[in-house]
Amino acid sequence: MSNLKLGPLCLRSIDPTRNMRRFYMLSTQSTLFGGVSLIRNWGRIGTTGQARVKTFDASAEAGEAFGRLERAKRGRGYNSVEEKV
């Protein structure tokens, strides 16, 4: 298994007209059994939010899921924290 080095990716979506301030974070982490976990955190900025962990057997599968989630969130208007909003 190759070492997967994706993330952490921090995205946010801010729309003052709709009183919306959201964050979405993606990261990967190796498991003790040779798999890779994809960790997602999301919620309103300033709160702890929610988290979900999904474990994959191969790093390629985790990478595909990471890319799919990133594209979906960027399509919904989320931008990287480093990018100008």
C-alpha positions in Angstrom: 0.0 0.0 0.0 1.3 3.4 -0.9 1.2 6.2 1.7 -1.8 8.4 0.9 -1.1 12.1 1.6 -4.4 13.8 0.9 -5.6 16.7 3.0 -6.4 18.1 5.3 -8.6 20.2 3.0 -10.5 23.0 4.7 -13.4 24.5 2.7 -16.0 27.1 3.7 -19.1 28.7 2.3 -20.2 32.1 3.5 -23.3 33.9 2.3 -24.3 36.8 4.6 -27.6 37.3 2.7 -28.7 33.9 3.8 -27.0 34.0 7.2 -25.0 31.0 6.1 -21.4 30.3 7.4 -20.4 26.7 6.9 -17.2 24.7 6.9 -16.3 21.3 5.5 -13.0 19.5 6.2 -11.6 16.4 4.6 -8.6 14.4 5.6 -7.2 10.9 5.4 -5.4 8.7 8.0 -3.8 5.3 7.8 -5.4 2.6 10.0 -3.6 0.0 12.1 -4.7 -2.8 9.7 -3.3 -1.3 6.5 -6.4 0.5 5.3 -7.1 4.2 4.9 -9.8 6.2 6.7 -11.5 9.2 5.1 -12.5 11.7 7.8 -15.2 14.3 7.1 -16.1 17.2 9.5 -18.8 19.7 8.7 -21.1 22.3 10.3 -21.6 25.9 11.0 -18.4 28.0 11.5 -17.9 28.5 15.2 -19.4 25.1 16.2 -17.9 21.7 16.7 -20.1 20.3 13.9 -20.4 16.7 12.9 -18.0 14.0 11.8 -18.1 10.9 9.8 -15.3 8.3 9.2 -15.3 5.8 6.4 -12.6 3.2 6.1 -11.3 1.8 2.8 -9.1 -1.2 2.1 -7.0 0.6 -0.6 -5.6 4.1 -0.7 -6.8 4.5 -4.3 -10.4 4.0 -3.2 -10.0 6.6 -0.5 -8.4 9.0 -2.9 -11.3 8.6 -5.3 -13.8 9.3 -2.6 -11.8 12.3 -1.4 -11.8 13.8 -4.9 -15.5 13.1 -5.4 -16.4 14.8 -2.2 -14.2 17.8 -2.9 -15.7 18.3 -6.4 -19.2 18.0 -5.0 -18.5 20.7 -2.3 -16.8 23.0 -4.7 -19.7 22.7 -7.1 -22.0 23.8 -4.2 -20.0 27.0 -3.7 -17.4 26.0 -1.1 -13.9 27.6 -1.4 -10.6 26.7 0.2 -9.9 28.7 3.3 -6.7 30.1 1.6 -8.7 31.3 -1.4 -10.3 34.7 -1.5 -14.0 34.5 -0.8 
